[in-house]
Amino acid sequence: MLWPARGAWYAGSASGRRCAPALPALVDGDAVMPLFGYPPAVNVSQACRLSIRAFDFEAKVEREIEVEDLRAERDAGHFVWVDADVTDRKSAREFLSSLGLADAEVIQGALGGAPTVHQVRFDDYLYLVLAGCRLEDGTMQLERLDVVVGDGYMLSFHTGSVQFLEALLKEYHADFVLYAKSPSFLMYELWDHLTDNWVAAHAALSSQVSRLQEKLIHRFDDSVFGRVAELNSDLLELRKILVPAREVLSELASRRSPFISDETSPFLANMAGTVARIVQDLNVDRDILSDSVALYMSMISYRTNRVMTRLTVVSVVFLPLMFLCGVYGMNFRVLPETTWKFGYLFFWILALTITGGLIALLRRASRP
């Protein structure tokens, strides 16, 4: 778990811990004054595409609201989820900072950060960085989602579509009606869909490993080395995400937090176990890939040795024959064998005898 320096991310109170003030928002068309604090007004439509949902967990009611309804929903005790698809980083940074739901330094660092998984605990909110996977044309792309969970709200922001978040938005409503009892439900759904995304990504990569292994065994193609390198890189990228994700899930499941209920913790622990198994399977897939490449190279070496063996046999057989041809091809006037009546026949008998003897010796030598 990463802990920020107090001088860098904590500010606002004498103790050095940040506490969000509760000041209302002022709305004038697309220009929104801050919910908390007094940054300059920002054009929301230019900064990001907003999706805001209010949840009443007791009445099992959820609905989409506008940004100007945020204060009323919070005053009514409803949980609010603000999702922002960033279109302009500079404007989005100003707008998200103006909400006062997270420190400006957190938002600034998040917009433009690399996909990874980690968490930072503050006194008044929990900050998560999540990374999902999207497979396109057999290549894995990482997608980053930043999440801030506080008292009565959750803020998520990202650049472009995020596959596991889209799946969550499509599927969470039925479970909300049946099972939701507290805002921890959204935390569970978020991690559950993210874990499913990792499982699906691993299954796709594992399938590619199997197909590549079969191709390495049955087909001789130098282009396969490039594909092996790409697939090995994808496996490593997924592993780099899952290893810290396992630690974050274990931390969330074992350490008490006002933003995660006791009922949710066991489910997060189960997800940590699932992630640990995926990491083990990734290591197995990498071993399979390495063994397949080693087998492929051994097959190439074996085939090369077979060819060299054949060439050696041919060379051994024809070397004495080439010697005889060289001897009798010399332009000396006195070559006794050339005047023999059966000299030509003698040459062929000698050549066939040498050839047959060498072949017999080579066959005997090749036997175990």
Backbone torsions as a table, in degrees:
resi	resn	phi	psi	omega
1	MET	NA	138.1	-179.5
2	LEU	-95.1	135.7	177.2
3	TRP	-117.6	125.8	-178.8
4	PRO	-74.9	154.1	173.1
5	ALA	-69.0	137.1	-176.6
6	ARG	-60.4	-37.5	-179.0
7	GLY	-70.2	-19.9	-175.9
8	ALA	-92.2	-43.9	-171.7
9	TRP	-117.8	-13.9	-178.0
10	TYR	-104.0	131.1	177.1
11	ALA	-161.5	157.3	169.8
12	GLY	123.6	-29.3	-178.0
13	SER	-129.6	169.2	-177.3
14	ALA	-64.7	-29.1	-178.4
15	SER	-79.4	-6.9	-178.3
16	GLY	88.8	2.9	-179.8
17	ARG	-102.2	138.2	-175.6
18	ARG	-84.1	132.0	174.3
19	CYS	-125.4	125.3	-174.9
20	ALA	-73.6	126.3	175.1
21	PRO	-73.1	154.3	-177.0
22	ALA	-107.9	79.9	177.8
23	LEU	-113.1	144.7	-173.1
24	PRO	-75.4	165.6	175.6
25	ALA	-93.3	150.0	174.8
26	LEU	-116.3	125.7	-172.9
27	VAL	-117.4	133.6	175.4
28	ASP	-142.5	90.6	-176.5
29	GLY	67.3	-130.2	177.8
30	ASP	-82.0	-13.4	-179.7
31	ALA	-82.9	121.1	-175.2
32	VAL	-119.1	122.2	172.7
33	MET	-82.3	158.4	-169.0
34	PRO	-65.3	146.6	170.1
35	LEU	-69.6	-36.0	-178.1
36	PHE	-136.1	119.9	179.4
37	GLY	94.5	-171.1	-173.8
38	TYR	-137.0	52.4	171.8
39	PRO	-71.0	169.4	179.1
40	PRO	-66.9	157.8	179.9
41	ALA	-66.2	149.2	-176.1
42	VAL	-131.4	141.6	173.7
43	ASN	-78.8	109.6	-173.2
44	VAL	-65.3	-44.7	-176.7
45	SER	-62.2	-27.7	177.2
46	GLN	-79.5	-30.1	-174.8
47	ALA	-80.6	-45.0	-173.3
48	CYS	-166.9	167.3	172.9
49	ARG	-98.5	117.6	-174.4
50	LEU	-96.1	143.3	169.9
51	SER	-136.1	114.4	-174.2
52	ILE	-120.3	129.5	179.9
53	ARG	-126.5	139.2	176.4
54	ALA	-111.2	136.6	-175.5
55	PHE	-121.7	132.5	170.2
56	ASP	-114.6	100.6	-172.7
57	PHE	-74.1	-23.2	177.7
58	GLU	-75.2	-44.1	-180.0
59	ALA	-86.5	-5.0	-177.7
60	LYS	56.2	49.1	-179.6
61	VAL	-124.5	135.2	173.7
62	GLU	-140.3	143.8	-177.4
63	ARG	-153.1	156.8	176.4
64	GLU	-82.8	140.5	-178.8
65	ILE	-130.8	170.8	176.1
66	GLU	-95.7	165.5	-175.9
67	VAL	-63.7	-30.1	-179.1
68	GLU	-73.9	-9.3	178.7
69	ASP	-93.4	0.8	-174.5
70	LEU	-60.3	-47.6	-176.3
71	ARG	-64.2	-42.1	-178.9
72	ALA	-62.9	-41.4	-179.6
73	GLU	-66.9	-40.4	178.5
74	ARG	-67.8	-39.3	177.4
75	ASP	-64.8	-28.9	178.7
76	ALA	-79.8	-2.8	178.5
77	GLY	85.7	13.4	-180.0
78	HIS	-87.2	149.7	176.3
79	PHE	-83.7	137.5	-175.3
80	VAL	-120.4	132.0	175.3
81	TRP	-115.1	117.6	178.3
82	VAL	-107.3	117.8	177.0
83	ASP	-113.7	129.2	-177.0
84	ALA	-124.8	121.1	172.7
85	ASP	-94.9	105.3	-170.7
86	VAL	-71.7	129.1	175.7
87	THR	-111.6	-29.0	176.7
88	ASP	-135.0	114.0	-171.2
89	ARG	-63.2	-43.2	-177.0
90	LYS	-63.8	-48.9	179.9
91	SER	-66.1	-39.3	-180.0
92	ALA	-64.8	-38.3	178.9
93	ARG	-61.8	-41.8	178.9
94	GLU	-66.7	-42.4	-177.8
95	PHE	-67.8	-48.2	-178.2
96	LEU	-64.7	-36.2	175.9
97	SER	-65.7	-34.9	-178.1
98	SER	-66.9	-23.5	178.1
99	LEU	-67.6	-25.4	178.4
100	GLY	74.7	14.2	-178.6
101	LEU	-84.6	-14.8	177.4
102	ALA	-153.6	158.9	179.2
103	ASP	-63.1	146.5	178.9
104	ALA	-60.8	-34.2	179.2
105	GLU	-66.1	-35.8	178.1
106	VAL	-64.3	-47.9	-178.8
107	ILE	-65.3	-41.4	179.5
108	GLN	-62.6	-41.1	178.4
109	GLY	-70.2	-30.3	-177.8
110	ALA	-73.5	-39.6	-177.9
111	LEU	-75.2	101.5	-177.9
112	GLY	110.4	-2.1	177.6
113	GLY	-75.9	158.4	180.0
114	ALA	-77.9	151.2	177.6
115	PRO	-62.4	128.5	178.5
116	THR	-160.7	-174.2	176.8
117	VAL	-135.5	121.0	171.9
118	HIS	-164.0	172.4	179.9
119	GLN	-136.3	154.1	173.9
120	VAL	-135.3	128.2	-179.7
121	ARG	-97.8	126.5	170.9
122	PHE	-112.1	167.9	179.2
123	ASP	-64.8	-36.1	-173.5
124	ASP	-111.6	0.8	174.2
125	TYR	-163.9	165.5	178.1
126	LEU	-115.8	129.0	-178.3
127	TYR	-110.3	125.1	-179.3
128	LEU	-120.9	140.1	169.3
129	VAL	-114.7	121.5	-176.7
130	LEU	-119.9	152.6	179.7
131	ALA	-138.1	123.5	175.1
132	GLY	-107.3	-179.4	-176.2
133	CYS	-125.4	145.3	173.2
134	ARG	-135.1	124.8	180.0
135	LEU	-98.1	121.8	178.5
136	GLU	-130.7	121.4	-179.9
137	ASP	55.6	37.7	177.7
138	GLY	79.3	0.4	-179.3
139	THR	-112.0	137.1	-177.1
140	MET	-88.9	131.6	175.3
141	GLN	-116.2	135.9	179.4
142	LEU	-93.0	142.0	-179.3
143	GLU	-124.8	131.8	-176.3
144	ARG	-102.8	139.0	174.1
145	LEU	-134.3	126.8	176.9
146	ASP	-104.0	135.2	-175.2
147	VAL	-132.3	132.5	174.1
148	VAL	-119.9	122.4	-179.5
149	VAL	-116.9	122.3	179.5
150	GLY	-131.6	-167.7	-179.0
151	ASP	-72.9	103.6	176.1
152	GLY	87.4	8.8	-179.4
153	TYR	-154.2	158.1	169.4
154	MET	-138.5	129.0	178.4
155	LEU	-114.3	124.4	174.9
156	SER	-124.8	138.6	178.6
157	PHE	-145.1	148.6	-173.5
158	HIS	-159.9	167.1	177.0
159	THR	-112.4	112.1	-176.9
160	GLY	82.8	178.4	-178.7
161	SER	-72.3	147.3	176.8
162	VAL	-122.4	120.5	-169.5
163	GLN	-59.9	-48.8	-176.8
164	PHE	-69.9	-29.2	176.2
165	LEU	-69.5	-39.9	176.1
166	GLU	-60.7	-41.9	177.8
167	ALA	-63.4	-39.8	178.0
168	LEU	-61.4	-46.9	-177.6
169	LEU	-63.6	-29.0	-179.7
170	LYS	-79.7	-29.1	-165.7
171	GLU	-114.7	-11.1	-170.8
172	TYR	-74.0	-22.4	-169.9
173	HIS	-61.8	-44.7	-178.2
174	ALA	-62.1	-43.0	178.0
175	ASP	-68.3	-32.2	177.7
176	PHE	-60.9	-44.5	-178.9
177	VAL	-67.6	-37.3	-174.2
178	LEU	-84.7	-39.0	-166.9
179	TYR	-122.9	-20.9	-170.7
180	ALA	-65.3	131.3	176.2
181	LYS	-125.5	-20.5	-177.5
182	SER	-154.4	169.8	177.9
183	PRO	-59.8	-17.8	176.8
184	SER	-60.9	-19.8	176.5
185	PHE	-57.0	-41.8	-179.5
186	LEU	-67.0	-37.0	176.3
187	MET	-63.1	-42.2	177.5
188	TYR	-62.7	-46.8	-178.7
189	GLU	-62.0	-38.4	-180.0
190	LEU	-62.2	-50.0	-179.1
191	TRP	-70.7	-33.4	-180.0
192	ASP	-64.3	-46.8	179.1
193	HIS	-69.5	-33.1	177.0
194	LEU	-67.3	-41.2	177.3
195	THR	-63.9	-41.7	176.0
196	ASP	-60.8	-37.3	177.8
197	ASN	-63.0	-42.9	178.4
198	TRP	-65.6	-41.1	179.0
199	VAL	-61.9	-44.5	179.2
200	ALA	-64.6	-41.2	179.0
201	ALA	-63.9	-42.5	178.5
202	HIS	-65.1	-40.2	179.2
203	ALA	-61.3	-41.7	179.3
204	ALA	-65.3	-43.8	179.1
205	LEU	-66.6	-38.8	178.5
206	SER	-64.1	-37.8	176.3
207	SER	-63.9	-39.4	177.2
208	GLN	-65.0	-37.2	177.5
209	VAL	-62.5	-42.4	-179.9
210	SER	-64.4	-43.6	179.4
211	ARG	-65.7	-38.8	179.8
212	LEU	-68.5	-36.7	176.9
213	GLN	-62.1	-43.7	178.1
214	GLU	-64.0	-39.2	179.2
215	LYS	-66.5	-38.6	178.8
216	LEU	-63.3	-33.5	-176.5
217	ILE	-79.2	-39.5	-170.3
218	HIS	-102.9	-13.3	-177.2
219	ARG	-130.8	140.6	178.8
220	PHE	-102.4	105.5	-174.8
221	ASP	-148.9	118.3	-178.0
222	ASP	-66.4	-22.7	-179.1
223	SER	-67.6	-13.6	-177.6
224	VAL	-67.1	-24.8	-179.3
225	PHE	-65.0	-38.2	177.0
226	GLY	-63.9	-40.7	179.2
227	ARG	-67.3	-36.8	177.2
228	VAL	-62.0	-42.8	179.4
229	ALA	-63.4	-42.7	179.2
230	GLU	-63.8	-44.9	-178.2
231	LEU	-66.7	-39.5	177.4
232	ASN	-64.1	-37.6	176.6
233	SER	-64.5	-41.1	178.0
234	ASP	-63.7	-41.7	178.3
235	LEU	-62.2	-40.1	178.3
236	LEU	-67.0	-40.7	179.1
237	GLU	-62.5	-42.7	178.7
238	LEU	-65.6	-38.6	179.4
239	ARG	-65.9	-37.9	178.6
240	LYS	-62.0	-28.4	177.1
241	ILE	-80.2	-43.0	-171.3
242	LEU	-73.1	-33.5	-178.7
243	VAL	-62.5	-51.1	175.6
244	PRO	-68.7	-29.2	178.2
245	ALA	-62.9	-38.5	177.2
246	ARG	-61.2	-40.9	179.4
247	GLU	-68.5	-39.6	179.6
248	VAL	-65.0	-45.3	179.2
249	LEU	-62.4	-42.6	178.2
250	SER	-62.3	-39.6	178.5
251	GLU	-65.2	-45.2	-179.9
252	LEU	-65.1	-35.6	-177.0
253	ALA	-76.5	-31.2	-173.1
254	SER	-97.4	-23.6	-176.6
255	ARG	-103.8	129.0	-177.9
256	ARG	-66.3	142.4	-179.0
257	SER	-149.0	143.1	177.8
258	PRO	-67.7	-12.0	-176.4
259	PHE	-101.0	-2.1	178.6
260	ILE	-132.9	120.8	-177.1
261	SER	-74.8	160.5	177.9
262	ASP	-64.2	-29.2	178.9
263	GLU	-70.3	-27.2	-178.1
264	THR	-83.2	-28.3	-174.9
265	SER	-55.4	-44.9	179.3
266	PRO	-61.1	-34.7	178.7
267	PHE	-67.4	-38.8	176.9
268	LEU	-65.6	-35.7	176.8
269	ALA	-63.8	-39.6	176.8
270	ASN	-62.8	-39.2	178.2
271	MET	-65.3	-36.8	176.9
272	ALA	-60.8	-38.7	176.0
273	GLY	-65.4	-39.1	177.6
274	THR	-62.8	-43.9	179.3
275	VAL	-63.3	-39.8	179.2
276	ALA	-62.2	-39.2	178.2
277	ARG	-67.3	-36.7	178.1
278	ILE	-64.5	-40.3	178.3
279	VAL	-60.7	-42.5	177.8
280	GLN	-63.1	-42.2	179.5
281	ASP	-65.9	-34.7	176.5
282	LEU	-63.1	-40.5	177.0
283	ASN	-63.3	-38.5	177.5
284	VAL	-65.1	-42.8	179.3
285	ASP	-61.4	-41.1	178.3
286	ARG	-65.0	-38.0	176.8
287	ASP	-64.9	-41.8	178.3
288	ILE	-61.5	-42.7	-179.9
289	LEU	-63.3	-44.3	179.6
290	SER	-64.6	-42.7	179.1
291	ASP	-65.6	-36.3	179.1
292	SER	-65.7	-42.1	177.9
293	VAL	-64.4	-41.6	178.5
294	ALA	-62.8	-41.5	177.0
295	LEU	-64.2	-39.7	178.6
296	TYR	-61.4	-45.1	178.5
297	MET	-65.9	-36.3	177.1
298	SER	-64.9	-39.4	178.0
299	MET	-64.4	-41.5	177.8
300	ILE	-62.9	-43.4	179.0
301	SER	-63.0	-40.9	178.9
302	TYR	-62.9	-44.4	179.5
303	ARG	-65.2	-39.1	177.9
304	THR	-62.9	-42.0	178.9
305	ASN	-64.5	-37.0	177.5
306	ARG	-63.0	-43.0	179.4
307	VAL	-64.3	-44.5	179.4
308	MET	-63.6	-34.2	177.8
309	THR	-64.6	-43.9	179.1
310	ARG	-63.0	-43.7	179.5
311	LEU	-63.6	-36.0	178.8
312	THR	-65.5	-42.1	178.6
313	VAL	-60.5	-45.3	179.3
314	VAL	-62.1	-41.6	-179.7
315	SER	-64.6	-42.8	-179.5
316	VAL	-63.5	-39.2	-178.5
317	VAL	-69.6	-43.8	-173.0
318	PHE	-86.6	-12.5	-179.5
319	LEU	-61.9	-49.8	177.3
320	PRO	-66.2	-32.3	178.2
321	LEU	-66.8	-39.4	176.6
322	MET	-65.0	-32.8	176.3
323	PHE	-64.2	-45.1	178.8
324	LEU	-62.5	-43.8	179.2
325	CYS	-62.6	-37.3	178.5
326	GLY	-66.4	-39.1	-179.5
327	VAL	-65.9	-49.0	-176.2
328	TYR	-83.1	-2.2	174.7
329	GLY	-94.9	-0.4	179.4
330	MET	-73.4	148.5	-174.4
331	ASN	-93.5	46.2	173.0
332	PHE	-84.0	146.1	-179.8
333	ARG	-72.8	-32.4	-177.8
334	VAL	-106.9	102.2	171.1
335	LEU	-129.6	98.8	-171.0
336	PRO	-54.6	-38.3	-175.5
337	GLU	-64.7	-24.8	-177.9
338	THR	-72.2	-16.3	-180.0
339	THR	-98.5	-3.1	179.1
340	TRP	-70.7	149.5	178.3
341	LYS	-68.0	-38.5	-179.0
342	PHE	-110.3	29.6	-179.3
343	GLY	-63.6	-41.9	179.9
344	TYR	-63.7	-43.2	178.3
345	LEU	-64.3	-39.4	178.3
346	PHE	-60.3	-40.7	179.5
347	PHE	-59.2	-45.8	-177.2
348	TRP	-71.1	-35.4	176.4
349	ILE	-64.2	-42.0	178.4
350	LEU	-64.8	-42.7	-179.3
351	ALA	-64.4	-43.5	-179.7
352	LEU	-68.6	-35.8	179.2
353	THR	-64.9	-45.9	178.4
354	ILE	-61.9	-44.1	-179.3
355	THR	-62.7	-47.7	179.6
356	GLY	-62.3	-41.6	179.1
357	GLY	-63.8	-42.6	178.8
358	LEU	-64.6	-41.6	179.5
359	ILE	-63.6	-41.7	179.0
360	ALA	-63.1	-43.6	178.0
361	LEU	-62.8	-41.5	180.0
362	LEU	-66.3	-38.7	178.4
363	ARG	-65.7	-42.0	178.9
364	ARG	-64.2	-37.5	-179.6
365	ALA	-69.6	-29.0	-177.6
366	SER	-80.6	-12.5	-179.7
367	ARG	-75.5	144.6	179.1
368	PRO	-68.5	NA	NA
